[in-house]
Amino acid sequence: EQLTVRFLFYSVVDTLKSYLKTNTGVRLAVFQHITSPTAIVLPVEELVSLCHEYKVLVMIDGAHSLGQIPLNLTKLGADFYVTNGHKWLCNARGCGILYVSLSHQSSVHPVVISWGYDKGFHSEFLWQGTMDYCSMLSIRIALRFYHWLGGEKALQRNHELIVKYSKIFVESWNSELLVPTDMCAFMMVVKLPNSLQTEENLHDILLERYNIEVPVFWFNSSRYLRISVFVYNSEEELKKLCHSILE
């Protein structure tokens, strides 16, 4: 069953608590760490703690988290956490990461069983048939690259830059943010100006005319841009996006 929370982002924990009080049959809760496409960093540590109070297991979809926010899975306390290395950690595609707390490892098994059958959690997942392990072996280099870039200092730089320009976008476009800046990392969702709400080809226009790639999507009957800042993005590029929308 899906719990829908509409623009109650600061009260999501209270909303979930009310739901769990009246729905005692919940066994597993699944949350995104950073929502897609709305780019909201959910308070997953509080959500995990609350679910455990009601004896509910928690699985976190962290597809956008690794490389975008600091992660401490031990402190987070989720029963299961999945993420990947190709989005924000710059690793090759095909390298997923599965975290399972020690208390559940004996009951979690891969779909494909190969050499490690019945030899423990790590052995069962270590060698699965004739997979190509290149992307998994390259994650060590991706982690070295992450630290070379500055690690959490780079994350802070990206966040500060998107916060700065999200305010400029809002003012220049006479627009608004989907959520406050303290609920985002370095992806921010900005509502398009009224003049562009019906421009169905905006994504292609930005790409073909200005060489700008940015997701354009509908949310609650309005159209938004999901703007991302990474280490290779400059202020000049963000200024170009701002002016392109106004032209």
C-alpha positions as CSV (number, residue, x, y, z in Angstrom):
1,E,0.0,0.0,0.0
2,Q,1.2,3.5,-0.8
3,L,1.1,6.4,1.6
4,T,0.6,9.7,-0.2
5,V,1.9,12.9,1.4
6,R,1.0,16.1,-0.5
7,F,3.1,19.1,0.3
8,L,3.5,18.1,4.0
9,F,7.3,17.7,3.6
10,Y,8.1,19.1,7.0
11,S,5.5,16.9,8.7
12,V,6.2,13.6,6.8
13,V,7.3,11.9,10.0
14,D,4.1,12.9,11.9
15,T,2.1,11.8,8.9
16,L,3.7,8.4,8.8
17,K,3.3,8.1,12.6
18,S,-0.5,8.7,12.3
19,Y,-0.6,6.1,9.5
20,L,1.3,3.5,11.4
21,K,-1.0,4.0,14.5
22,T,-4.1,3.0,12.5
23,N,-2.5,0.5,10.1
24,T,-1.0,-2.2,12.2
25,G,-0.4,-4.7,9.4
26,V,2.6,-2.9,7.8
27,R,5.6,-5.1,7.7
28,L,8.0,-3.3,5.4
29,A,8.3,0.4,4.6
30,V,10.2,1.6,1.5
31,F,11.5,5.2,1.2
32,Q,13.6,7.0,-1.3
33,H,16.5,8.8,0.4
34,I,16.4,11.5,-2.3
35,T,13.2,11.6,-4.2
36,S,13.1,11.4,-8.0
37,P,12.3,13.6,-9.8
38,T,11.4,16.1,-7.1
39,A,14.9,15.9,-5.5
40,I,13.8,16.1,-1.8
41,V,16.1,14.7,0.8
42,L,13.8,12.9,3.1
43,P,14.5,12.6,6.9
44,V,15.2,8.9,6.6
45,E,17.0,8.5,9.9
46,E,13.8,9.7,11.7
47,L,11.6,7.6,9.4
48,V,13.7,4.5,10.2
49,S,13.6,5.1,13.9
50,L,9.8,5.6,13.8
51,C,9.2,2.5,11.8
52,H,11.3,0.4,14.1
53,E,9.1,1.6,17.0
54,Y,6.2,0.0,15.3
55,K,8.2,-3.2,14.4
56,V,8.2,-2.3,10.7
57,L,11.3,-3.2,8.6
58,V,12.7,-0.4,6.4
59,M,14.3,-0.5,3.0
60,I,15.8,2.7,1.6
61,D,16.2,3.4,-2.1
62,G,19.3,5.5,-2.2
63,A,19.7,5.7,-6.0
64,H,20.6,9.5,-5.8
65,S,22.3,9.5,-2.5
66,L,25.8,8.0,-3.0
67,G,28.1,10.8,-4.0
68,Q,25.5,13.5,-3.3
69,I,25.1,13.4,0.5
70,P,27.2,12.0,3.3
71,L,26.2,8.4,4.1
72,N,26.7,6.4,7.3
73,L,24.6,3.3,7.0
74,T,25.4,2.0,10.4
75,K,24.1,5.2,12.0
76,L,21.1,5.3,9.7
77,G,20.0,2.0,11.0
78,A,17.9,0.8,8.0
79,D,17.4,-2.9,7.6
80,F,18.1,-2.7,3.9
81,Y,19.7,0.0,1.7
82,V,20.3,-0.1,-2.0
83,T,22.2,2.5,-4.1
84,N,24.4,2.7,-7.2
85,G,27.7,4.2,-8.2
86,H,27.0,5.5,-11.7
87,K,24.9,8.6,-10.9
88,W,26.8,10.9,-8.5
89,L,29.9,8.8,-7.7
90,C,30.9,8.7,-11.4
91,N,31.5,5.0,-11.5
92,A,30.7,2.8,-14.5
93,R,27.2,1.6,-15.0
94,G,26.2,-1.8,-13.6
95,C,27.6,-1.5,-10.1
96,G,24.8,-1.6,-7.5
97,I,25.3,-1.7,-3.8
98,L,23.2,-3.7,-1.4
99,Y,23.4,-3.2,2.3
100,V,21.7,-5.7,4.6
101,S,21.9,-5.4,8.4
102,L,23.5,-8.3,10.1
103,S,20.2,-9.5,11.7
104,H,18.7,-10.1,8.2
105,Q,21.7,-11.5,6.2
106,S,20.8,-15.1,6.8
107,S,17.4,-14.6,5.2
108,V,18.5,-12.6,2.1
109,H,19.6,-14.6,-1.0
110,P,20.4,-13.6,-4.6
111,V,18.0,-14.6,-7.3
112,V,20.8,-16.4,-9.2
113,I,22.6,-19.0,-7.0
114,S,26.1,-20.0,-8.1
115,W,29.4,-21.0,-6.4
116,G,28.6,-19.6,-3.0
117,Y,25.3,-21.4,-2.3
118,D,24.7,-22.0,1.4
119,K,28.1,-20.6,2.3
120,G,26.9,-17.3,3.9
121,F,25.7,-13.9,2.7
122,H,28.9,-12.6,1.2
123,S,29.8,-15.8,-0.6
124,E,26.3,-16.2,-2.2
125,F,26.5,-12.6,-3.6
126,L,30.2,-12.7,-4.5
127,W,30.2,-14.8,-7.6
128,Q,27.1,-15.1,-9.7
129,G,27.7,-17.0,-12.9
130,T,29.5,-15.2,-15.7
131,M,28.8,-11.6,-14.8
132,D,31.1,-8.8,-16.0
133,Y,32.7,-7.5,-12.9
134,C,34.5,-4.5,-14.4
135,S,32.1,-1.9,-13.0
136,M,32.4,-3.4,-9.5
137,L,36.2,-3.4,-9.7
138,S,36.3,0.2,-10.9
139,I,34.4,1.6,-7.9
140,R,37.7,1.7,-6.0
141,I,38.9,4.2,-8.5
142,A,35.6,6.1,-8.4
143,L,36.0,6.5,-4.6
144,R,39.6,7.7,-5.0
145,F,38.4,10.2,-7.5
146,Y,35.6,11.4,-5.1
147,H,38.2,12.0,-2.4
148,W,40.6,13.7,-4.9
149,L,37.7,16.1,-5.8
150,G,37.5,17.0,-2.1
151,G,34.9,14.6,-0.7
152,E,32.4,16.3,1.5
153,K,33.9,19.7,0.7
154,A,32.9,19.2,-3.0
155,L,29.4,18.2,-1.8
156,Q,29.2,21.4,0.2
157,R,30.4,23.5,-2.8
158,N,27.7,21.9,-5.0
159,H,25.0,22.5,-2.5
160,E,26.0,26.2,-1.9
161,L,26.0,26.8,-5.6
162,I,22.6,25.4,-6.3
163,V,21.2,27.3,-3.3
164,K,22.6,30.5,-4.6
165,Y,21.3,30.1,-8.1
166,S,17.9,28.7,-7.1
167,K,17.2,32.0,-5.5
168,I,18.4,33.8,-8.6
169,F,16.1,31.6,-10.8
170,V,13.1,32.3,-8.6
171,E,13.7,36.0,-8.7
172,S,14.5,36.2,-12.4
173,W,11.6,34.0,-13.5
174,N,9.1,35.3,-11.0
175,S,8.7,31.7,-9.9
176,E,9.0,29.5,-6.8
177,L,10.9,26.4,-5.5
178,L,9.1,23.2,-5.0
179,V,10.5,22.9,-1.4
180,P,12.9,25.0,0.7
181,T,16.6,24.8,-0.1
182,D,17.4,23.1,3.2
183,M,15.5,20.0,2.0
184,C,17.7,19.5,-1.0
185,A,21.3,18.5,-1.7
186,F,22.6,19.7,-5.1
187,M,19.5,19.0,-7.1
188,M,16.8,21.7,-6.9
189,V,13.3,21.8,-8.5
190,V,12.1,25.2,-9.8
191,K,8.7,26.0,-11.2
192,L,8.8,27.2,-14.8
193,P,7.5,30.7,-15.5
194,N,3.8,31.0,-16.5
195,S,4.8,31.8,-20.0
196,L,6.5,28.3,-20.4
197,Q,4.0,26.2,-18.6
198,T,2.5,25.0,-21.9
199,E,5.7,24.8,-23.9
200,E,5.8,21.0,-24.5
201,N,9.1,21.1,-26.4
202,L,11.1,23.0,-23.8
203,H,13.5,20.2,-23.0
204,D,14.4,19.8,-26.7
205,I,14.7,23.5,-27.2
206,L,17.1,23.9,-24.4
207,L,19.2,21.0,-25.6
208,E,19.2,21.8,-29.3
209,R,19.4,25.6,-29.1
210,Y,21.5,26.1,-26.0
211,N,23.2,22.8,-25.4
212,I,21.6,22.5,-22.0
213,E,20.3,19.2,-20.7
214,V,17.8,19.5,-17.8
215,P,14.8,17.4,-16.9
216,V,11.4,19.1,-17.5
217,F,8.4,17.5,-15.8
218,W,4.8,17.9,-14.6
219,F,4.1,17.8,-10.8
220,N,0.7,18.6,-9.3
221,S,-0.5,20.3,-12.4
222,S,2.5,22.5,-12.9
223,R,5.7,22.2,-14.9
224,Y,9.2,22.2,-13.2
225,L,12.9,22.0,-14.0
226,R,15.1,19.8,-11.9
227,I,18.4,21.6,-11.9
228,S,21.5,19.8,-10.8
229,V,25.0,21.1,-10.0
230,F,28.0,18.9,-10.0
231,V,31.8,19.6,-9.7
232,Y,32.1,20.3,-13.4
233,N,29.4,22.9,-13.5
234,S,30.3,26.5,-13.4
235,E,28.4,29.7,-12.5
236,E,28.6,30.7,-16.1
237,E,26.6,27.6,-17.1
238,L,23.9,28.4,-14.5
239,K,23.7,32.0,-15.7
240,K,23.3,30.7,-19.2
241,L,20.3,28.5,-18.1
242,C,18.8,31.5,-16.3
243,H,19.0,33.7,-19.4
244,S,17.9,30.9,-21.8
245,I,14.6,30.5,-20.0
246,L,13.9,34.2,-20.3
247,E,14.6,34.4,-24.1
